[in-house]
Amino acid sequence: MSDTPRIGEADIIERYFAPLAADTPGAFNLSDDAGLLTPPDGMDVVMTADVIVSGVHFLAESDARDVAFKALAVNVSDLCAKGAKPAVYLLSLALPGAPDAAWLEDARAGLSEAQEAFGCTLLGGDTVRTPGSLALSITAAGFVPEGRMVHRSGARAGDKVYVTGTIGDAVLGLKLCRSSNAAPGNLSEDDHAFLRNRFQRPRPHLNAIEPVRNHANAAMDVSDGLAGDFAKLCTASEVGGVIEAHKVPFSDAATRWLEREPDLLNALITGGDDYEILQTVSESASAAFEADCERAGVAVSQIGCIVPAAEGVDFRDAAGQSLALGTKSYAHF
């Protein structure tokens, strides 16, 4: 018989999660059945939910700190794309088997890092045992001035299409997490570390919240792949669109990889886990948008334009020829 003391649900809440809610008004030290969220005057509440599952969104052997950090990051990314400042989140944790104290402490540490980075705190949640895979489900809430939330349905013909940061790094990072020998020999150890980190610890663009809110007609985060998510935005907006693949921004590490394996281009454009912001901005607002992004330290690239719905959605190469992308994004079903 093991001498390791059994950890119950009350212990998990008190030891690992109540400290994360200590600075949250309305969390009641996680001692009540629900939390209370009161938006500031003149603000709307924006809410989003994402679940990450072992074997789907992270590897079973992943560090718990990275898993917990990513769970919060992917939700905050959605809020940023809506022009909302993160405030609080609810956490539901499904554990396979008996709770492991070391794993829980590392997960708490990862969430603490994420809270500090993103400016939000824990409001409440739940912990259960599952016969399936480890899963963390987070519902995050943020505040936006009344009526100012940016939808994915506002794109208009003539808009310019922009994306923050770089695309495809997480696809390559996952390859490296699965096998350190996956990369070609022209990548450095720093390149390896950068790409792994892009998969394991995505960084939402908090500095882009105001430029997006002030200038974007439509926006969404890139979670399932640039090609597929752009198509979703166009569908919601009832427009068509053109993306010029040669203008899609790639990191130096990804560029070096593509130099050796150019056939990976489609995978980088269609793969998920980028957590960049895809937005459309009118021609008249584009200069101000770019200037605000530069002042905020947000790298953005113009990669295409919105066209009438009848023209469809197209990805083109530098010669103007349509790319055959096959599956355009990650799909769970």
Helices and strands as residue ranges (DSSP letters): H 9-12, I 13-17, G 18-21, G 28-30, E 43-53, H 64-81, E 85-96, H 101-118, E 121-130, E 135-145, E 160-164, H 169-178, H 189-200, G 206-208, H 209-215, E 216-222, H 226-237, E 240-244, G 245-247, H 252-260, G 262-264, H 265-270, E 276-281, G 283-285, H 286-296, E 300-307, G 309-311, E 313-316
